[in-house]
Amino acid sequence: MKRIGVDVGGTFTDLMYWDEDGSVAVHKVPSTPQDPSLATVDGVRQLAERIGISVRDLDQFLHGTTVATNIVLEHNGADVGLITTEGFRDVLHIARKKRPLNYSSYQDLPWQKWQLVRRRNRRVVPERIDSAGEVLVPLDLDAAREQVRALRDSGVRAIAVCFLHAYRNPAHEQAVKEIVEQECPGMFVSLSSEVAPQYREYERFSTTALNAFVGPKVSGYIDNLAETTREAGVRGDIRLMTSAGGLISSRRAADNPVLLLTSGVVAGLLGGCAIGAASGFPSVITLDVGGTSADIGVAPDGKLRMKHLLDTRIGDYHAMVPMAEVDTIGAGGGSIAFVDAGGMFRVGPRSAGATPGPACYARGGTEPTSTDAMVAMGWLRADSFLSGSMHVEPALATKAIDEHIAGRLDTSVEQAAIGIFQILAHAMTEAISLHSVRKGYDPRDFSLVAEGGAGPLYAWHIAEQLRVPRVIVPHHPGIASAMGLLSTDIRVETPATVWTSSDDPDLERISAEFDRLGAQAVEQLAGDGLDPEEIVLERSLDCRYLGQGYELRVPAPPGRIDEAWMAAAADAFHQVHERTYSQRFDDKPVHVVNVRVAAIGRVGHVPLAEVETGGPDASAAIKTTTEALFWTPDNQPKTFATPVYDRSALRAGNTLTGPAIIEQFDSTTVVGPQQTATIDRVGHIIIDTAAGSEGDQR
C-alpha cells in the first residue's frame, strides 16, 4: 500500500510518502494561501515524479489543513441564517454573559462584534420540545417554510437550525432540513442535533452556527481538492485529520467542517508521540515551529489529552467538539521583529508568511524576522537552506536587523539578532510551561520533540530553560505533521446526553445509548469502506459531582453495565478529579452527563526503520566549520568555531559535542554549547541538555 500525508501550513506545505515495502520520501513546497489545493497537488506531483511512481499508484491520501481555522480567525465565512425556537433568537448574542475583561463596561465583545449570524438573519418558529424529548408545542411547518424562504431571499449561503432540546429529539430539526432542501437546493444546512447532539444551550448554538459559517468555503475546498486530485490520478478518497486526532472521510468532513478546526495542529502532536515511542521516551512535549506559528502539545505516556468541552474554543467562539489539547501561539520563522511606538523590542505575532517572507529570501520582504536573526547568527547558511533550493542572502538579513532594530535601539546587529531569538524562545517557553507545569506535569519527566522547520533551532535553548532532560529531533522534523497523518487511525466520535446520577443510575438508558452510538459509528465507518471487524469501539463518560457546573471526561469501565460498573465509573471519576484539581469527594454522588463512543478504524502505521550503525566518532559527517554566534552567561555575544554536520551522513551511535549545527533538507538543528548529542537506532538526534544548562557558557 502506498500512502501520502499532506499538511498545509501558513508558509510551507509538507508531504511524506510511505510504501509498505519500507520506502519513505519527504517533500516541501511553498504554500499557496489563495488556493491551498494548488500547492497540495503540485507537491504530490513533484514528489511522485522524484521517487519514480505515478500519482495513480497512491492508495491513500491523508490531509491536514488550517482552512477552517483561518476562516474563523479572519472572520470571512459565509452569510449564515439561523432558525430557532420562539423566544431564543438572541442566544448567540447573549452567550454566557461573560466578558474577556470583567471590569470594562465599554469593551467590544468579540462574539457580538463579529457575529456568526446577524440578528436580521435569526428567525424563530413556534415549536417546543422538553428536556425529556417530549413534544410540548408541535412544529409550525408553514411558519418554518416561510422563514426558510425569507432567508433564501435575503441571500444567505448557509442555514443553521438550533431548536431547544433537539439533542434529545431531533424530529423538528429534521423536518426543517427537509424544507430547506425543498426550497433551497444546494444550501449548506447545519443541524445542532447532528453537529453537537448534547446539552448546553449556548455552546450547542455556537458550534452549529460555526459549522454553517465555515461550511460553504470548507466544503468547496474539499470538493475542489478531491476533484483536482482525482484529475491528477489519485485513486483513494481523501481522509482529513480532525481536531480530536483521528481521520475522517472527505464526505463527513464536508458535512461537518467544524470537526477540522485544529486539523493541522494535532497532526504534529501525533507525530511527536510516534517519534518519542520509537526512541523509548513515550512522554513527550511537542514543539512544532513553522513559518507562522508554534504549536505546543503535552502527551504523558504518549496519550493525547482532550480539552474540556467548555474550553474548546477557536478564536472568539465556542466549538463544542472534541479537541486534543494542543495550542498555538504566533511565533515562527516568519515572526517579524520590531520596536513599537513605546520603544519596546517585540517579536511577533505578525508574520511575513510565505509572501514576501523573511528579508533574506530576497522576495521583497524588508522587515527582520526570526529567520533573518538565525541567518545573521550563522545558524542558517546561505548554501544549505532547503538543500540550496531556496535562495538566501545573509546581507539582506543583516541590513533589515540593522535598520529596524539595532539602529533604533543603539545596539549591535549581533546583540539585536540574539534578542530576536531569545524573545521568541521565551514566548514558546511560557506556552510550554502553561500546558505542563501549571497543569500538574513536571517537564523533567518529559522529552521535548522538536518539529517543524524551526523547532530544532529553538529546542536546545527552550529545553535548558525548562530543565527538560533531552531533546528528540526526528529524522524529518520539518515533515512531522505529515508523519502524524500517517501515524493515526480513522476515528469517529459521537456523544449523547443521559443525565443520570450514581446514587440512582438509569443503567438501562446508559446501556441503550452506548449500543445506539456504537452501532451508528460502526455503520458510518463501514459506509466509508472499512471492514466492521477492523473497527474498535472506545467508550467514555462526561461526569461531575452533583452541583458542579463542569464535567471531566472519564474512560468507561469495561464489562456489563450494572451496579458494579457504575461504582467503577464513579471511582474512575474520583481519580480523574483528584488528578485535575488535587481533590476528590468520595461521599458525593457522581453525575453522568454525557456518554461517548469513539469508533476507531485501525490503519497501518509508518514503522521507523533502523539506520546504519557507526561508532561514536561523527567527524566523517562534518561538511565544514563556520563561525556561529551564541552568548555568554551575562548575555554578551560570543562567536564559536562550530562544526556543520550533514544529517544524512550521521550513523547510529555517533556522538556530537556542542556547539554544533546539523543540516538537512527540511530543517536545521542546533546543539548548544556544552550540550552533547547522540544518534539513536532509528536516526533520531537525542540532545542531552543537562550539561548546557549547568555550564558556565552558552
Secondary structure in CASP SS format (residue, H / E / C, confidence):
PFRMAT SS
TARGET T0000
AUTHOR 0000-0000-0000
METHOD secondary structure of the structure
MODEL  1
M C 1.00
K E 1.00
R E 1.00
I E 1.00
G E 1.00
V E 1.00
D E 1.00
V E 1.00
G C 1.00
G C 1.00
T C 1.00
F E 1.00
T E 1.00
D E 1.00
L E 1.00
M E 1.00
Y E 1.00
W E 1.00
D E 1.00
E C 1.00
D C 1.00
G C 1.00
S C 1.00
V E 1.00
A E 1.00
V E 1.00
H E 1.00
K E 1.00
V E 1.00
P E 1.00
S C 1.00
T C 1.00
P C 1.00
Q C 1.00
D C 1.00
P H 1.00
S H 1.00
L H 1.00
A H 1.00
T H 1.00
V H 1.00
D H 1.00
G H 1.00
V H 1.00
R H 1.00
Q H 1.00
L H 1.00
A H 1.00
E H 1.00
R H 1.00
I H 1.00
G C 1.00
I C 1.00
S C 1.00
V H 1.00
R H 1.00
D H 1.00
L C 1.00
D C 1.00
Q E 1.00
F E 1.00
L E 1.00
H E 1.00
G E 1.00
T C 1.00
T C 1.00
V H 1.00
A H 1.00
T H 1.00
N H 1.00
I H 1.00
V H 1.00
L H 1.00
E H 1.00
H C 1.00
N C 1.00
G C 1.00
A C 1.00
D C 1.00
V E 1.00
G E 1.00
L E 1.00
I E 1.00
T E 1.00
T E 1.00
E C 1.00
G C 1.00
F C 1.00
R C 1.00
D C 1.00
V H 1.00
L H 1.00
H H 1.00
I H 1.00
A C 1.00
R C 1.00
K C 1.00
K C 1.00
R C 1.00
P C 1.00
L C 1.00
N C 1.00
Y C 1.00
S C 1.00
S C 1.00
Y C 1.00
Q C 1.00
D C 1.00
L C 1.00
P H 1.00
W H 1.00
Q H 1.00
K H 1.00
W C 1.00
Q C 1.00
L C 1.00
V C 1.00
R C 1.00
R H 1.00
R H 1.00
N H 1.00
R E 1.00
R E 1.00
V E 1.00
V E 1.00
P C 1.00
E C 1.00
R E 1.00
I E 1.00
D C 1.00
S C 1.00
A C 1.00
G C 1.00
E C 1.00
V E 1.00
L E 1.00
V E 1.00
P C 1.00
L C 1.00
D C 1.00
L H 1.00
D H 1.00
A H 1.00
A H 1.00
R H 1.00
E H 1.00
Q H 1.00
V H 1.00
R H 1.00
A H 1.00
L H 1.00
R H 1.00
D H 1.00
S H 1.00
G C 1.00
V C 1.00
R C 1.00
A E 1.00
I E 1.00
A E 1.00
V E 1.00
C E 1.00
F C 1.00
L C 1.00
H C 1.00
A C 1.00
Y C 1.00
R C 1.00
N C 1.00
P C 1.00
A H 1.00
H H 1.00
E H 1.00
Q H 1.00
A H 1.00
V H 1.00
K H 1.00
E H 1.00
I H 1.00
V H 1.00
E H 1.00
Q H 1.00
E H 1.00
C C 1.00
P C 1.00
G C 1.00
M C 1.00
F E 1.00
V E 1.00
S E 1.00
L E 1.00
S H 1.00
S H 1.00
E H 1.00
V H 1.00
A C 1.00
P C 1.00
Q C 1.00
Y C 1.00
R C 1.00
E H 1.00
Y H 1.00
E H 1.00
R H 1.00
F H 1.00
S H 1.00
T H 1.00
T H 1.00
A H 1.00
L H 1.00
N H 1.00
A H 1.00
F H 1.00
V H 1.00
G H 1.00
P H 1.00
K H 1.00
V H 1.00
S H 1.00
G H 1.00
Y H 1.00
I H 1.00
D H 1.00
N H 1.00
L H 1.00
A H 1.00
E H 1.00
T H 1.00
T H 1.00
R H 1.00
E H 1.00
A H 1.00
G C 1.00
V C 1.00
R C 1.00
G C 1.00
D C 1.00
I E 1.00
R E 1.00
L E 1.00
M E 1.00
T C 1.00
S C 1.00
A C 1.00
G C 1.00
G C 1.00
L E 1.00
I E 1.00
S E 1.00
S H 1.00
R H 1.00
R H 1.00
A H 1.00
A H 1.00
D H 1.00
N C 1.00
P H 1.00
V H 1.00
L H 1.00
L H 1.00
L C 1.00
T C 1.00
S H 1.00
G H 1.00
V H 1.00
V H 1.00
A H 1.00
G H 1.00
L H 1.00
L H 1.00
G H 1.00
G H 1.00
C H 1.00
A H 1.00
I H 1.00
G H 1.00
A H 1.00
A H 1.00
S C 1.00
G C 1.00
F C 1.00
P C 1.00
S C 1.00
V E 1.00
I E 1.00
T E 1.00
L E 1.00
D E 1.00
V E 1.00
G C 1.00
G C 1.00
T C 1.00
S C 1.00
A E 1.00
D E 1.00
I E 1.00
G E 1.00
V E 1.00
A E 1.00
P H 1.00
D H 1.00
G H 1.00
K C 1.00
L C 1.00
R C 1.00
M E 1.00
K C 1.00
H C 1.00
L C 1.00
L C 1.00
D C 1.00
T C 1.00
R E 1.00
I E 1.00
G C 1.00
D C 1.00
Y E 1.00
H E 1.00
A C 1.00
M C 1.00
V C 1.00
P C 1.00
M C 1.00
A E 1.00
E C 1.00
V E 1.00
D E 1.00
T E 1.00
I E 1.00
G C 1.00
A C 1.00
G C 1.00
G C 1.00
G C 1.00
S E 1.00
I E 1.00
A E 1.00
F E 1.00
V E 1.00
D C 1.00
A C 1.00
G C 1.00
G C 1.00
M C 1.00
F E 1.00
R E 1.00
V E 1.00
G E 1.00
P E 1.00
R E 1.00
S E 1.00
A C 1.00
G C 1.00
A C 1.00
T C 1.00
P C 1.00
G C 1.00
P C 1.00
A H 1.00
C H 1.00
Y H 1.00
A C 1.00
R C 1.00
G C 1.00
G C 1.00
T C 1.00
E C 1.00
P C 1.00
T E 1.00
S H 1.00
T H 1.00
D H 1.00
A H 1.00
M H 1.00
V H 1.00
A H 1.00
M C 1.00
G C 1.00
W C 1.00
L C 1.00
R C 1.00
A C 1.00
D C 1.00
S C 1.00
F H 1.00
L H 1.00
S H 1.00
G H 1.00
S C 1.00
M C 1.00
H C 1.00
V C 1.00
E C 1.00
P H 1.00
A H 1.00
L H 1.00
A H 1.00
T H 1.00
K H 1.00
A H 1.00
I H 1.00
D H 1.00
E H 1.00
H H 1.00
I H 1.00
A H 1.00
G H 1.00
R H 1.00
L H 1.00
D C 1.00
T C 1.00
S C 1.00
V H 1.00
E H 1.00
Q H 1.00
A H 1.00
A H 1.00
I H 1.00
G H 1.00
I H 1.00
F H 1.00
Q H 1.00
I H 1.00
L H 1.00
A H 1.00
H H 1.00
A H 1.00
M H 1.00
T H 1.00
E H 1.00
A H 1.00
I H 1.00
S H 1.00
L H 1.00
H H 1.00
S C 1.00
V H 1.00
R H 1.00
K H 1.00
G C 1.00
Y C 1.00
D C 1.00
P H 1.00
R H 1.00
D H 1.00
F C 1.00
S E 1.00
L E 1.00
V E 1.00
A E 1.00
E E 1.00
G C 1.00
G C 1.00
A C 1.00
G H 1.00
P H 1.00
L H 1.00
Y H 1.00
A H 1.00
W H 1.00
H H 1.00
I H 1.00
A H 1.00
E H 1.00
Q H 1.00
L H 1.00
R C 1.00
V C 1.00
P C 1.00
R E 1.00
V E 1.00
I E 1.00
V E 1.00
P C 1.00
H C 1.00
H C 1.00
P H 1.00
G H 1.00
I H 1.00
A H 1.00
S H 1.00
A H 1.00
M H 1.00
G H 1.00
L H 1.00
L C 1.00
S C 1.00
T C 1.00
D C 1.00
I E 1.00
R E 1.00
V E 1.00
E E 1.00
T E 1.00
P E 1.00
A E 1.00
T E 1.00
V E 1.00
W E 1.00
T E 1.00
S E 1.00
S C 1.00
D C 1.00
D E 1.00
P C 1.00
D C 1.00
L H 1.00
E H 1.00
R H 1.00
I H 1.00
S H 1.00
A H 1.00
E H 1.00
F H 1.00
D H 1.00
R H 1.00
L H 1.00
G H 1.00
A H 1.00
Q H 1.00
A H 1.00
V H 1.00
E H 1.00
Q H 1.00
L H 1.00
A H 1.00
G H 1.00
D C 1.00
G C 1.00
L C 1.00
D C 1.00
P H 1.00
E H 1.00
E H 1.00
I E 1.00
V E 1.00
L E 1.00
E E 1.00
R E 1.00
S E 1.00
L E 1.00
D E 1.00
C E 1.00
R E 1.00
Y E 1.00
L C 1.00
G C 1.00
Q C 1.00
G C 1.00
Y C 1.00
E C 1.00
L E 1.00
R E 1.00
V E 1.00
P E 1.00
A C 1.00
P C 1.00
P C 1.00
G C 1.00
R C 1.00
I C 1.00
D C 1.00
E H 1.00
A H 1.00
W H 1.00
M H 1.00
A H 1.00
A H 1.00
A H 1.00
A H 1.00
D H 1.00
A H 1.00
F H 1.00
H H 1.00
Q H 1.00
V H 1.00
H H 1.00
E H 1.00
R H 1.00
T H 1.00
Y H 1.00
S C 1.00
Q C 1.00
R C 1.00
F C 1.00
D C 1.00
D C 1.00
K C 1.00
P C 1.00
V E 1.00
H E 1.00
V E 1.00
V E 1.00
N E 1.00
V E 1.00
R E 1.00
V E 1.00
A E 1.00
A E 1.00
I E 1.00
G E 1.00
R C 1.00
V C 1.00
G C 1.00
H C 1.00
V C 1.00
P C 1.00
L C 1.00
A C 1.00
E C 1.00
V C 1.00
E C 1.00
T E 1.00
G C 1.00
G C 1.00
P C 1.00
D E 1.00
A C 1.00
S H 1.00
A H 1.00
A H 1.00
I E 1.00
K E 1.00
T E 1.00
T E 1.00
T E 1.00
E E 1.00
A E 1.00
L E 1.00
F E 1.00
W E 1.00
T C 1.00
P C 1.00
D C 1.00
N C 1.00
Q C 1.00
P E 1.00
K E 1.00
T E 1.00
F E 1.00
A E 1.00
T E 1.00
P E 1.00
V E 1.00
Y E 1.00
D E 1.00
R H 1.00
S H 1.00
A H 1.00
L C 1.00
R C 1.00
A E 1.00
G C 1.00
N C 1.00
T E 1.00
L E 1.00
T E 1.00
G C 1.00
P C 1.00
A E 1.00
I E 1.00
I E 1.00
E E 1.00
Q C 1.00
F C 1.00
D C 1.00
S C 1.00
T E 1.00
T E 1.00
V E 1.00
V E 1.00
G C 1.00
P C 1.00
Q C 1.00
Q C 1.00
T E 1.00
A E 1.00
T E 1.00
I E 1.00
D C 1.00
R C 1.00
V C 1.00
G C 1.00
H C 1.00
I E 1.00
I E 1.00
I E 1.00
D E 1.00
T C 1.00
A H 1.00
A H 1.00
G H 1.00
S H 1.00
E H 1.00
G C 1.00
D C 1.00
Q C 1.00
R C 1.00
END
